[in-house]
Amino acid sequence: MAKVILIYASMSGNTEAMADLIEDGLRSSGVEVIKKEVMDAQVDELHEYDGIILGAYTWGDGELPDEFLDFYDDMEDIDFTGKSLAVFGSGDTAYAEFCGAVDLLERRVQERGGTLVTEGLKIELAPVGTDIALCKSFGESFAQTIGMKQR
């Protein structure tokens, strides 16, 4: 069974709601999931997992939230070569940079040799309506990719 770690930061609960739905999609596909808030996660534990999913809300002018900054900086020392990753986040289109935190995390993952197996998932505020199915599908799609790599 594939093992995935899902690490996220959420202030208002929007990104946490996304994480919960993505976790549902992963679990329904038979993946073992460890879900952690970023403040409870350590970069050096990432090597233990078949897949890594990172999620953050966007703060200010397209920035990572403060609670994600130390983890992001620590990612500079990780070699993600051979690892499958995906990134998601919530944002607000009222700002010039919609979901900029997703873009920052994707760039860091790629700089460190990681493979983004799916396009980043960006949701306006909280997942409602069709966004709920999008989040679950994001988890299911990631699980399928991880499963195919293990064969």
C-alpha positions in Angstrom: 0.0 0.0 0.0 1.3 3.4 -0.9 2.0 5.8 1.9 1.4 9.6 1.4 2.1 12.5 3.7 -0.3 15.5 3.4 1.1 18.7 5.0 -0.9 21.9 5.1 -1.3 25.3 6.7 -4.7 26.8 7.3 -5.9 29.9 9.1 -9.6 30.2 8.4 -10.2 26.5 7.8 -10.4 26.7 4.0 -7.2 24.9 3.3 -7.9 22.4 6.1 -11.2 21.6 4.4 -9.4 21.0 1.2 -6.9 18.8 3.0 -9.7 16.8 4.5 -11.4 16.2 1.1 -8.1 15.3 -0.6 -7.4 12.9 2.2 -10.9 11.3 1.5 -9.9 10.9 -2.1 -6.6 9.3 -1.2 -8.1 6.9 1.3 -10.9 5.9 -1.0 -8.2 4.9 -3.5 -6.5 2.6 -0.9 -3.6 4.9 0.1 -2.4 5.2 3.6 -2.4 8.9 4.6 -0.6 10.8 7.3 -2.0 14.3 7.5 -0.2 17.0 9.5 -0.3 20.7 10.0 2.9 22.2 8.8 3.9 23.3 12.3 3.9 19.6 13.4 5.9 18.4 10.3 9.6 18.0 9.8 11.2 18.1 6.4 13.6 15.3 7.2 10.6 12.8 7.6 9.5 13.3 3.9 11.9 10.6 2.7 9.7 8.0 4.4 6.8 8.5 2.1 5.9 7.4 -1.5 4.2 10.7 -2.1 4.1 14.1 -0.7 1.2 16.6 -0.9 1.7 20.2 0.3 -1.1 22.7 0.9 -1.1 26.4 1.9 -3.3 29.4 1.8 -1.9 32.5 0.2 -1.1 35.4 2.4 -0.7 39.1 1.4 0.6 39.7 -2.1 1.0 36.0 -3.1 3.1 34.9 -0.2 3.4 31.8 1.9 1.8 32.1 5.3 4.2 32.6 8.2 3.7 29.2 9.7 4.9 27.6 6.4 8.1 29.7 6.1 10.5 27.6 8.2 9.4 24.4 6.5 9.8 26.1 3.1 13.3 27.2 4.0 14.2 23.7 5.3 13.0 22.3 1.9 16.1 24.0 0.4 18.2 21.2 1.9 16.1 18.3 0.6 16.6 16.3 -2.6 13.2 15.4 -4.0 14.6 13.4 -6.9 12.4 10.4 -7.5 9.6 11.7 -5.3 6.1 12.3 -6.5 4.5 15.5 -5.2 1.5 17.7 -5.6 0.5 21.1 -4.2 -2.9 22.7 -3.4 -4.1 25.8 -1.7 -6.9 28.3 -1.2 -6.8 31.9 -2.2 -8.9 35.0 -3.0 -9.2 36.4 -6.5 -9.7 39.9 -4.9 -5.9 39.9 -4.7 -3.6 40.5 -7.6 -1.8 37.1 -7.1 -4.3 34.3 -6.8 -3.0 31.3 -4.9 0.6 32.4 -5.2 1.6 30.1 -2.3 0.9 27.1 -4.6 3.2 28.5 -7.3 6.0 29.1 -4.7 5.8 25.6 -3.3 5.7 24.1 -6.8 8.8 26.0 -7.8 10.7 24.9 -4.7 9.7 21.3 -5.3 11.0 21.4 -8.9 14.2 23.2 -7.9 14.9 20.4 -5.5 14.4 17.7 -8.2 10.8 16.6 -7.3 8.2 15.5 -9.8 4.9 17.3 -9.8 2.5 14.6 -10.9 -0.5 16.8 -11.3 -1.2 20.5 -11.8 -1.6 22.5 -8.5 -5.1 22.7 -7.2 -6.2 26.3 -6.5 -9.6 27.0 -4.9 -11.3 30.3 -4.3 -11.8 30.6 -0.5 -13.5 27.4 0.8 -14.3 24.3 -1.2 -18.0 24.4 -2.0 -20.2 23.0 -4.8 -18.1 21.4 -7.6 -14.9 22.3 -5.7 -15.7 19.4 -3.3 -15.5 16.9 -6.1 -12.4 18.6 -7.5 -10.5 18.2 -4.2 -11.5 14.5 -3.8 -10.6 13.9 -7.4 -7.2 15.5 -6.8 -6.5 13.0 -4.1 -7.8 10.1 -6.2 -5.6 11.1 -9.2 -2.6 11.5 -7.0 -3.2 8.0 -5.5 -3.5 6.5 -9.0 -0.2 8.1 -10.0 1.6 6.8 -6.9 0.1 3.3 -7.5 1.3 3.2 -11.0 4.8 4.1 -10.0 4.9 1.3 -7.5 4.2 -1.4 -10.1 
